[in-house]
Amino acid sequence: MKPLEGITVMEFSTMITASFAAMMMAEQGARVIKVEPLGAGDPMRYIGANKGGIASLFANCNRGKRSIRVNIKEESGQALIRDMVSEVDVFIHNFRPGVMDKLNLGAETLRAINPRLIYTAISGFGREGPLGSAPAYDPIIQAHAGLTATQGLGDAPAFFRTLICDKITAYTACQAVTSALYFRERSGEGQVIDLSMLDAGLFFIFPDGFQNHTLLDEDVLQEPLLIDLLYELTPTKDGAVTISAGNQEMQMRSLIAVGMEHLLADDRFNSFEKLVANLAEFKSLVSEAYLNYTTDEVIALLKEADVPCARCLSKDEVLEQEQLAANDTVEVIDHPLMGKMRVVKSPARFGGERLSPSRPSPDHGEHTREVLEEFSVPSAKIDQLSAEGIVS
């Protein structure tokens, strides 16, 4: 039995945040109903590599769900959702603040119908404030939440080249929902969860990225950050390696491994404090030594010296590494529209077992009639709504 079996999630979303959060809940056993508008549906369906009319980005964020098409801009579509919500445990959306209230599907309205409902609203910047109604995309949030400042070197900002704030927010939403479900088990009460991408992004980056902005007294010692010591590639004859030698003992072993032990007696580097104070000069000298070796040679020497190190793998090499096979991490499935596709399994094991991938991502509106019938909507009513352009 998967941990969220018996929980029904109704998702309204475009793009990543709510979709990815609901997908994680589906992987853990929840029944997830993705409500999409008529017409094109979720725009994520059409971005990037695709086959059978479904993009791989959409498939990666939406497996395990069923899709229904409902026109919630019309009152009868809104009424249909309100009729269904009494049987729903979690309602999650990522529309701008106020949008769902205008559609008569806000938290107050739906929790009046179902007080046990966990209503989860994801926004870019929050409900209030000067940016409350501003459009929010991952790069915008990276800039506002300090991720570009942390990723960049010196005063030059740089992006994480992944939808990191979208996914951070999704993980945060999923964790908040399961906490609310646990609270409901003890109290019988539902919850309203408000979550902004800005807050989730800053919360994520703050512990290490904002170390020098945490302690506020004037006598604070500002020491070099661990991230400044560890995150650097060292070139070799034919590539580069990364080394995590974060203390004096590891630095010593790494120097001995590449024949640079004489630096241990150098007055500029003979203590960890001095080494840190002269770090740029130290790195320059060490880098020259590494250029005498191939990547394979350096990796072998460092591993023999028990120094944490790695080559930076290509994406193909990542997927081919034996450790993933040992972990049973990746699986190839057959999608009815997209053909063979690779999926990464949910990372958490429950009872020592990997959760098997759930059903493939749905076609747009693939399950409208099936789901409505499960919610006891009469067949004649479904036909009427379809004729009126409310569902399809």
N, C-alpha and C positions, 0 to 999 in steps of 0.2 A: 504494500500500500504506500502510495506517495504521500508526503506530508500535507499537501493542500487538497487532497481529494475531498469532494463534498462542498468545496467553495466555488461560487459562481462569480466571475468577474465580467463586468461590462465596460468595454474600452471605447472611448472616443478620442481619436488622435490623428495628427498628421506628423509624419517624420518619426523621430527616434524615441524621445523620452518615455512617453506613456506606452508606446508600442513595445519597447525593449523590457520595461518593467513588467508588463502583462505577459510577455513571452516567458520571462523567468518564472512567473507564477504558474503558467501553463506547464512548463517543464517539471514543476514540483507537484503537479496533479490537479491544478484548478481547471474548471471549465471556463474558458475564456471566449467571450463573444465580442468580436470586433465590429462595431457599428460604423459603416462607411456611408458617405453620401452617394446619391445617384450620380451618374456621369462617370468621372474619372476615378473617384475614390481617393484613397490615400496617395498623394503624389510620390511617395517613396517607391511605389510600384514601378516607376518608370525611370529611375535614376541609375545609371551605370550598367554593368554587364547584365544581360537579361536573356531569357529564352521562354517561349510560351506565353509572352505578355507579362512576365513577372521578373523583376530585377532581383539579383542576388542579395542586394542590401535589404530589400523588403523581406525576402525569404529568411535571411539571418535574424531578423527582428520580429518575425511573426509566425514562426512555426508553432504548432500546438493549438492554434485558434480556429474558430469558425467565423466566417464573414457574412454579415447581413447588410443589405442596402436599405436605408431608411431616410426619407426626406424630412429631417427634423426642422427645416425652415417652415414647414406647414404645421398647423395646429394639430391635425389628426396624426401626424408623425410623432409629434411631441407627446400626444395622449397615449400613443402606442407604447412609447418608452416608459411613461409613468405607470401604465398598466403592468408592464413587465418588471419594474424595479422592486416590487414587493418580494420577488423571488431571487433578488440579487444580493450578494454579500459585499462586493466591492465595486464601486463606480469610479472610474479613473479617466481623466481627460487632461489635455495640455493646450486648451484654448486660452486666449487672453482673458484677463480678469473681466468679469461682467458679461461675457458672451453667453455662457450657459444660463445666467439669470434672465437674459432677454429672450432666451428660447424656452423659458419656463421649465428648465432642467437644473436649476441651481441647487445648492446643498439644502437650503431651508425647505424648498418645495419637496425634494425627493425624500428627505429624512422625516418629513411630516407623514409621508406614506409608509416609510420603512425606517423606524427609529434605530434599528440594528445595522443600518447601512454604514459602511466605511466609504465616505465620499472623499476622493483624493483629487485635488486640483493642482496641476503643475503649471507654473508660469515662468516667464523669463526673469523678471526682476522683482516680483512680489505684487501684492494687491494695491499697495499704497505707494506714495512717493513720486518724484518727478519722472521716473522711468517706468511707472506701473503699467502704462499702456504701450510702451515701446516694443517694436518687433525684436525678437530674440532668436539669434542663430548661434551655433557653437562658437565661431570665431569672435563674435561680439561679446559673448560671455567670457571667453578666454581673456579678452582684453580687459574687461571690467573686473574680473575676479583675481587678477594677478598671475594668471598662468603664463601669459606672454612675458611678464617681467621676470618670472622665475626661470623660465626655459631659456631666455636670452643670456648672452654673455655681456658683462659690463652694463652699459646703458642701452644696448641694442636689443629690443624685444624680439621674440621669436615664437612661432606657433608650435604647439603639438600638432603634428600632421595626422590627427585622428579626431573623431567627434567625441573628444574626451569629456567635455562638460555635459553633453547629451547623455552619455553612458553613466557618468558619475551620478547624475540626477536620477536616472532610471534605477540604479542600484539603491540609492537613498530612498526613493519612493517604495521600492519593493520591501526594503527593511522596515520602513515606517508602517506599511500596510500590515505586514505580518505581526508587528508589535501591537497594532490596533486590534487585530483579530484575537491576539492573546488576551488583551485587556477586555475585549468583549466576552470572551469565554468566562472571565471571572466576574464581570459586572453586568453583563447583558446589554451594555450600552454600545452604540455605534460611535463613530468619530468623524469629524471633519478635519482633513489633513491639507494644509496649505504648504506648498513647497516651491521655492524658486530655484532656478538654475544658478543664479548669482550666489545665493547662500550655499547651495550644495558645492559649487566650485570652490568657493573660498574656504569652506570647512575642510575640503579635501586637500587643498594645497598648503593650508596654514601651518600644520605641525612642523614641517621641515622648511618649507619655502619662506616662511615669515618668522624664522627664529630671531632675526635681528630686529623684529618689530613686535616682540612679545614682552620682553622685560623693559620696564619704563623708568626705573630709577637711574639717577645720573652716574652711579658707581658701577654700572654693569660692564663686565669685560666682554668686548666683542671679539670673539675668537673666530678663526676660519671655520666655515661650515663643512660638515661632512660631505654634502653634495658637491662642494667645490674641490674636495680632495679625491673623490671617487669617480665622477662622471667625466671621463676623458678617454679618447682613443689614442693609443701609442702606435705610430707607424712602424711597420717591419719592412723587410725587403720586398714582400709581395702582398702586403695588406695592412692589417692593424689588429691589435688586441686591446681588450679592456682588462684592467687589473683593479681589484678591490683590496688594496693594502692600506687599511684605515688606522693602523697603529704602528708603533716603532718596531716591534718584533717582525711584523709582516714586511715592513719596508726593508728591514735588514735582510730577511730571507730572499726578497725579490732582487736586491742588489747583488747578493752572492750568486744567485742563479745566473745572472748575465755578466758576471765578471767585473762588477763595478763596486766590489766591497771596499776599495780604497776610499770611497766617499764617506764610509763610516768614520774614518779618522779625520776627515776634513772639518776644520773648525766651523765652517758655515753650516754643516749638516749633522754634527755629532750628537745632537739631541733632537727629540721630536719637535720641541719648541723652535729650535733654530732652523730645522728643516722647513717647518711651516712658514717661518719668517722669510726664508729664501726660496720659496717654493718654485717660483718661475725659473730661477737659475738651475735648481735641482732637476726640474723636469726637462729642461733643455739638454743637460748633460746625459741624463738617462735615455732620452729619446735617441741621441746619437748612438748609444750602445745597441739599442734594439734594431737599428737599421743594419746591423751586421748579421741578423738572423732572419730566417723565413718565419712566417706565422706558426707553422707546425713546430719548428725548432723551439721557438719561444714558449709555446704552450706546453711542450714536453718538459722544458727546464723548470718552468714555474710550477707545474703540477708536481714534479718531483720534489720541489722545495715546499710544497703544501701552501702555495700562494693562490688565493681565489683569482681565477682568470677565465677569459672566454674569448673566442673569436665571435664577431658579430655575424650571425647567420643571415643568409638571404631568406626570403619567404619560402622558396622551395626547400631549402635546407632545414628550416624550422619544421616544416610538415613531415620531413623524412627522418627526423632524429629518433633514435631508438627509445629515448625516454618517454616520448608521447605514446609510443606503442605499448610500453610497459605500463603506462598509466591508463590505457584504454581511453584516450582522450578524444580521438578523431574517428569518425565513422563515415562511410559513404552510403547514402540512401538513394532510393529511386523516387523522384518526384513525378507525379502524374503528368505535369505540364512542362517541367524544367529538365527532366531526364536525370541522369546521375549527378549528384551533388554532394560535396563534402560538408559535414557539420561537426562543430565542436560541442561536445557534450557539456551539460551543466557541471561546473567544477566541483560542487560539494557532493560528497558521498554521504549517504544516510544508511546507517547500519552496515557500513563497509561496502556498500553497493553503489555503483554508478547509476544515475537515473538514465534510462534509455531515452533517446530522442522521441518526442511526441509526434503527432501527425504533422505532415508537411504544411507549409504556409498555404493559406486558402486563396482560391481565385476570388475575384471581386464579386461579392454577393452570392457566393457558391452555396451557402447554407440558409438562405433567408427563410424559405418555407419550412425546412426541417427544424430550425430553432424556434420559429414562431409557434409551430405545432407543439413543441416541447413546453412552451409557456401557455399552453391551452388556448391559443388564439384559434377560433373556428376556421375551417377551411374556406367557408363562404366569406368570412371577414377578410381573410388573406387575399382572396380573389378580388374583393371589392377595393381593398387598399392598393392592390397592384394595378387595377384598372384606373384608379384615381392618380397614379403616379407617386404614391407615397412609399411603396416598397417595390423591390424587384429582385 
